[in-house]
Amino acid sequence: MEVLYLLIPFSVVLVFVIAYIFWRSLSSGQFDDLEGPGFRVLMDDDRPSHPADDD
C-alpha cells in the first residue's frame, strides 16, 4: 500500500511531461501539414537528380 505514495506522484509528473512534449510539438508546427508529405512521396519526378555527362 505504501507504493501508492510513490506511484501517484510519479504518474502525475509523467502526465505533465507528456503534455509538455505534446504542447511543444504543436507549437513547433509539427502537425500543421499532415497530408503534404504523403502526397510528395507519391509524386512522380522523372527528372534526373543530376544531369548526365554527354562527353
Stockholm file with secondary structure:
# STOCKHOLM 1.0

chainA/1-55         MEVLYLLIPFSVVLVFVIAYIFWRSLSSGQFDDLEGPGFRVLMDDDRPSHPADDD
#=GR chainA/1-55 SS CTTHHHHHHHHHHHHHHHHHHHHHHHHTTTTSCSSHHHHHHHCCCCSCSSCCCCC
#=GC SS_cons        CTTHHHHHHHHHHHHHHHHHHHHHHHHTTTTSCSSHHHHHHHCCCCSCSSCCCCC
//
